[in-house]
């Protein structure tokens, strides 16, 4: 059912929903538009409405082929809406759900488009703060680029800044999406342009691997990994591409590339990744364990009480979506409540929590069939907990056999010598 948005726009049908609001297919004076209607609780915030007006000129001034343009901002009663360019196509998250991972050439081309969008925004003094696949739109009506990738456009500029206010979020909260948050945001520093570079590098890693480098499990654990763990390398991609991703995932913001340089470097790498098929990488199973042979799985399930269960994040967008990712898992009873919704408000972990684990390396992806060192399975193909139980049982059996042998030897020795039991032995036998 159609509804009026302000005096100039009409919303016809819902195109999608997010945690910040609902996107409608709309009509304006100049033709079709996309209308992002913010949630009622946000729209009723008087401070937010004032920030809408304050940010109007900055958002309307973002004009770049790789940015979904904002044509207007509407403040009308209980309605707060962004009037945006209508892009015919889908978002990057939907494509990932269907393909799990992209060929390196397509992934690099999409990342280069987004980097160019960020370069334009950063030059205008605007930080996106929520770069992720849901906010990357793929233009299905334009000519495909390298690797068959349609042009990518970055959307939702300014929304994170609008929603993030002292009245809405305390100093101990974070606005953002856990999987893509830069370490400095977790540590409470103000978001600068480098946070977008970190998020884009995380997206590129996910396009190649099918999972994010630090995702999985409770949001607090994900935040801690961003600060304490180093990223594990991806097999099967040129070293130049891996070094680029690694640099942009640096913990120190100053060590990351700037958006213009990142865009240029990605474009230069396109010939090197042309023709490489999507990576064949093993990843964790849905229950957090790697795939096991039937006998090993049965033995493990028989001793379930002896081993801690691993909990994975269930934050894929659908039941058929990609798993949360091959990362160090959170042990214990934490529920799979991580999510990738836009503008999730999260508690900032304390200093003791961030320092709770040793500075390690995230669980390393590997080529399909290759054993993962230091994980639940070693080179013999038998899970480590199973091997430990086997060693314990074997050691106990050896000890019992040794006791029996010594006892038999002593008994035979007594018979041969005709020795009488000692008074202490007689007393104990009574």
C-alpha positions in Angstrom: 0.0 0.0 0.0 1.4 3.4 -1.0 2.2 6.0 1.7 3.3 9.6 1.4 6.8 10.6 2.6 6.8 14.3 3.0 5.1 16.4 0.4 7.2 15.2 -2.6 7.6 11.4 -2.3 5.5 8.3 -2.3 6.6 4.9 -1.0 5.1 2.0 -3.0 6.6 -1.3 -1.7 9.3 -2.5 0.6 12.6 -3.5 -1.0 14.4 -4.6 2.1 14.7 -4.2 5.9 17.6 -3.5 8.1 18.1 -2.8 11.8 18.2 1.0 11.1 15.0 1.1 9.0 13.2 -0.1 5.9 14.0 0.6 2.3 11.1 1.3 0.0 10.7 1.6 -3.7 9.4 5.2 -4.1 8.5 7.9 -6.6 9.6 11.5 -6.6 9.4 14.5 -8.8 12.2 13.2 -11.0 11.2 9.6 -11.1 11.9 6.4 -9.1 13.9 6.6 -6.0 14.9 4.4 -3.0 13.4 5.7 0.3 15.2 4.6 3.5 12.7 5.2 6.4 14.4 5.1 9.7 12.8 3.1 12.6 10.1 4.8 14.6 12.2 4.9 17.8 15.0 6.7 15.8 12.6 9.0 14.1 11.1 10.1 17.4 14.5 11.3 18.6 14.5 15.1 18.4 18.3 15.2 18.5 18.5 12.8 15.5 16.1 15.0 13.5 18.3 18.0 14.2 21.4 16.1 13.1 19.6 15.1 9.9 19.3 18.8 9.1 22.9 19.5 10.0 24.3 16.7 7.9 22.1 17.5 4.9 24.6 19.5 2.9 27.4 17.0 3.5 25.4 14.0 2.4 23.9 15.7 -0.6 27.4 16.8 -1.7 28.7 13.2 -2.0 28.6 12.8 -5.8 30.6 9.9 -7.2 29.9 7.0 -9.6 30.7 4.4 -6.9 28.5 6.0 -4.2 24.7 5.6 -4.0 23.7 9.2 -4.1 21.5 10.9 -1.5 19.0 13.2 -3.2 17.1 14.5 -0.2 16.5 14.1 3.5 12.9 14.2 4.7 11.9 15.3 8.2 8.1 15.1 8.4 6.3 14.4 11.6 7.3 10.9 12.7 9.0 10.2 9.4 12.8 10.5 8.9 13.9 9.3 5.5 16.8 9.4 3.2 15.9 9.8 -0.5 18.5 7.8 -2.4 19.4 6.8 -5.9 17.6 3.7 -7.0 20.1 0.9 -7.9 18.7 -2.0 -9.9 20.4 -5.1 -8.6 21.2 -6.8 -5.4 23.6 -6.3 -2.5 26.9 -8.1 -2.0 25.7 -10.1 1.0 23.0 -11.8 -1.2 25.5 -12.7 -3.8 27.8 -14.2 -1.1 24.8 -16.3 0.1 24.4 -17.8 -3.3 28.1 -18.2 -4.3 29.8 -18.6 -0.8 32.9 -17.0 -2.2 33.9 -15.1 -5.4 36.7 -15.6 -7.9 39.7 -13.4 -6.9 39.4 -11.2 -10.0 35.7 -10.4 -9.2 36.5 -9.9 -5.5 39.4 -7.5 -6.2 37.3 -5.5 -8.8 34.5 -5.0 -6.3 36.9 -4.0 -3.5 38.5 -1.5 -5.9 35.1 0.1 -6.6 34.4 0.4 -2.9 37.9 1.8 -2.3 37.3 4.5 -4.9 34.0 5.4 -3.2 35.8 5.7 0.1 38.5 7.9 -1.4 35.8 10.3 -2.6 34.1 10.3 0.8 37.3 10.7 2.8 38.3 13.6 0.6 35.0 15.2 1.6 35.7 14.6 5.3 33.1 11.8 5.7 33.8 8.4 7.3 31.4 5.6 6.4 31.9 3.6 9.6 29.9 0.6 8.5 31.5 -0.9 5.4 30.2 -4.4 4.9 28.6 -6.6 2.2 25.1 -5.5 3.1 26.0 -1.9 2.2 27.6 -2.7 -1.1 25.1 -2.7 -4.0 25.8 -4.4 -7.3 24.4 -2.6 -10.4 22.8 -5.3 -12.5 21.9 -2.9 -15.4 25.5 -1.8 -16.1 28.1 -3.6 -18.1 30.0 -6.3 -16.1 33.6 -5.6 -15.2 36.7 -7.7 -14.5 35.8 -11.3 -13.5 32.2 -10.8 -14.4 31.6 -8.5 -11.5 29.0 -5.8 -11.9 29.9 -2.3 -10.8 29.7 -1.9 -7.0 28.3 1.1 -5.2 28.6 1.9 -1.5 25.5 3.0 0.3 24.4 4.1 3.8 26.9 7.0 4.1 26.2 9.0 7.1 23.7 6.7 8.8 26.1 5.5 11.5 27.2 9.0 12.3 23.5 10.2 12.5 22.5 7.4 14.8 25.6 7.5 17.0 24.9 10.2 19.6 25.6 10.7 23.3 21.9 10.5 24.1 21.5 7.2 22.3 24.8 5.4 23.0 26.8 5.5 26.2 30.6 5.8 26.4 30.7 2.1 27.0 28.8 1.2 23.8 29.9 0.7 20.2 28.0 1.5 17.0 28.9 -0.9 14.2 29.0 -4.5 13.0 31.3 -6.8 15.1 32.9 -8.7 12.2 34.1 -5.5 10.5 35.1 -3.2 13.4 38.6 -1.8 13.5 40.6 -2.4 16.7 40.8 1.3 17.5 37.0 1.5 17.7 36.9 -1.5 20.1 39.4 0.4 22.2 37.2 3.5 22.3 39.1 5.8 20.0 37.2 8.1 17.6 36.5 6.6 14.1 38.9 8.0 11.5 39.2 7.2 7.8 41.4 4.2 8.6 38.4 2.3 10.1 36.8 2.1 6.6 40.1 0.7 5.2 40.1 -2.1 7.8 36.5 -2.9 7.2 37.0 -3.1 3.4 40.0 -5.4 3.8 37.8 -7.6 6.0 35.1 -7.6 3.2 37.7 -8.5 0.6 39.0 -11.4 2.8 35.4 -12.6 3.2 34.8 -12.4 -0.6 37.9 -14.6 -1.1 37.5 -17.0 1.8 33.8 -17.2 2.4 34.2 -16.0 6.1 35.6 -13.1 7.9 39.0 -13.3 9.6 37.8 -12.7 13.2 34.1 -13.5 13.2 32.3 -16.3 14.9 30.8 -16.6 18.4 29.7 -14.0 20.9 30.1 -10.4 19.8 32.4 -9.7 22.8 34.7 -12.5 21.7 34.8 -11.1 18.1 35.7 -7.6 19.4 38.5 -9.1 21.5 39.9 -11.0 18.5 40.1 -7.7 16.5 42.4 -6.4 19.2 44.5 -9.4 20.2 44.8 -11.7 17.2 46.7 -11.5 13.9 45.0 -12.5 10.7 45.8 -15.9 9.2 47.0 -15.9 5.6 44.8 -17.2 2.7 46.3 -20.0 0.6 46.0 -19.8 -3.2 46.2 -16.1 -3.9 49.2 -14.1 -5.2 51.5 -12.9 -2.4 51.1 -9.3 -3.5 47.4 -9.5 -2.9 47.9 -11.1 0.5 50.4 -8.5 1.6 47.9 -5.8 0.6 45.1 -7.4 2.7 47.5 -8.0 5.6 48.7 -4.3 5.6 45.1 -3.0 5.6 44.2 -5.2 8.5 47.1 -3.8 10.6 46.2 -3.1 14.2 47.8 0.3 14.0 45.6 2.7 11.9 48.7 4.6 10.6 50.1 1.4 9.0 47.1 0.9 6.7 46.9 2.3 3.2 44.9 5.3 2.3 41.8 4.8 0.2 43.2 6.3 -3.1 46.4 4.2 -2.8 44.3 1.0 -2.0 42.1 1.6 -5.0 45.1 2.0 -7.3 46.9 -1.0 -5.9 43.8 -3.2 -6.3 43.4 -2.1 -10.0 47.1 -3.0 -10.6 46.6 -6.5 -9.2 43.7 -7.4 -11.5 45.9 -8.9 -14.2 47.6 -11.1 -11.6 44.4 -12.6 -10.4 42.7 -13.0 -13.7 41.5 -16.5 -14.4 42.1 -17.8 -10.8 39.0 -19.8 -9.7 37.3 -19.3 -6.4 39.5 -20.6 -3.6 39.0 -24.2 -2.4 39.3 -23.7 1.3 38.1 -26.0 4.1 36.1 -24.2 6.8 34.5 -25.2 10.1 31.4 -27.3 10.1 28.1 -25.8 11.4 28.7 -27.2 14.9 32.2 -25.7 15.2 34.1 -29.0 14.6 35.9 -29.9 11.5 34.6 -32.8 9.5 35.5 -36.2 11.1 35.4 -39.8 10.0 32.4 -41.7 11.3 34.4 -43.7 13.9 36.2 -40.7 15.2 32.9 -38.8 15.4 31.3 -41.6 17.3 34.3 -41.8 19.8 34.1 -38.0 20.3 30.4 -38.1 20.9 30.8 -40.8 23.4 33.0 -38.6 25.5 31.1 -35.4 25.0 31.0 -34.7 28.7 34.8 -34.7 28.9 35.4 -32.1 26.2 34.3 -28.5 26.1 31.9 -27.7 23.3 32.8 -25.0 20.8 30.2 -22.4 20.1 30.1 -20.7 16.7 28.4 -17.5 15.6 25.1 -17.9 13.7 25.1 -14.6 12.0 24.7 -15.6 8.4 21.8 -13.8 6.7 19.9 -17.1 5.9 20.0 -20.8 6.7 21.7 -21.4 3.4 24.3 -18.7 3.9 28.0 -19.2 4.5 29.2 -20.5 7.9 30.4 -18.0 10.4 34.0 -18.7 9.5 37.1 -20.7 10.4 38.3 -18.7 13.4 39.2 -19.5 17.0 36.0 -20.5 18.7 34.4 -19.3 21.9 34.3 -22.2 24.4 31.6 -22.5 27.0 27.9 -21.7 27.1 27.8 -18.5 25.1 24.9 -18.6 22.6 25.3 -18.1 18.9 24.1 -14.5 19.0 26.6 -12.6 16.9 25.0 -10.6 14.1 25.8 -8.4 11.2 22.9 -6.0 11.5 23.7 -2.4 10.7 24.4 -0.2 13.8 24.4 -2.9 16.4 25.0 -1.4 19.8 27.6 -3.4 21.8 29.3 -3.0 25.1 33.0 -2.1 24.9 35.0 -4.9 26.5 37.1 -3.9 29.5 40.9 -3.8 29.5 41.0 -7.0 31.4 38.8 -8.7 28.8 40.8 -7.4 25.9 44.0 -8.7 27.5 42.4 -12.0 28.5 44.0 -14.0 25.7 47.5 -14.3 24.4 48.3 -12.4 21.2 47.7 -15.3 18.8 46.9 -15.9 15.2 43.4 -16.5 14.0 42.7 -20.1 12.9 44.4 -20.5 9.6 42.4 -21.3 6.5 43.9 -24.0 4.3 43.5 -25.7 1.0 40.8 -28.4 0.9 42.0 -31.7 2.4 45.1 -30.2 3.9 45.4 -30.9 7.7 45.2 -27.9 10.0 48.1 -27.7 12.5 47.1 -27.0 16.0 43.4 -27.5 15.5 41.0 -30.2 16.5 42.6 -32.6 14.0 46.3 -33.3 13.6 48.2 -34.9 10.7 47.1 -38.4 11.5 43.5 -37.4 10.9 42.4 -38.2 14.5 41.1 -35.4 16.7 43.5 -34.3 19.4 41.1 -34.9 22.3 40.5 -38.5 21.0 44.2 -39.1 20.8 44.7 -37.9 24.4 42.0 -40.3 25.6 43.6 -43.1 23.7 46.9 -42.3 25.3 45.4 -42.3 28.8 43.6 -45.6 28.3 46.8 -47.2 26.9 48.9 -45.9 29.8 46.4 -47.3 32.3 46.5 -50.7 30.6 50.3 -50.8 30.7 50.2 -49.9 34.4 47.7 -52.7 35.2 49.8 -55.2 33.3 52.9 -54.2 35.1 51.2 -54.5 38.5 49.9 -58.0 37.6 53.4 -59.1 36.4 55.1 -57.8 39.6 52.5 -59.5 41.8 53.0 -62.8 40.0 56.7 -62.6 40.3 56.5 -62.0 44.1 54.1 -64.9 44.6 56.3 -67.3 42.7 59.3 -66.1 44.7 57.6 -66.8 48.0 56.7 -70.3 46.9 60.2 -71.0 45.9 61.8 -69.8 49.1 59.1 -71.1 51.5 59.1 -67.8 53.3 56.5 -67.2 55.9 54.4 -64.1 55.9 55.6 -61.3 58.3 53.6 -60.5 61.4 52.4 -57.3 59.8 51.1 -59.2 56.8 49.3 -61.7 59.1 47.7 -58.9 61.1 46.5 -57.1 57.9 45.1 -60.4 56.6 43.0 -60.8 59.7 
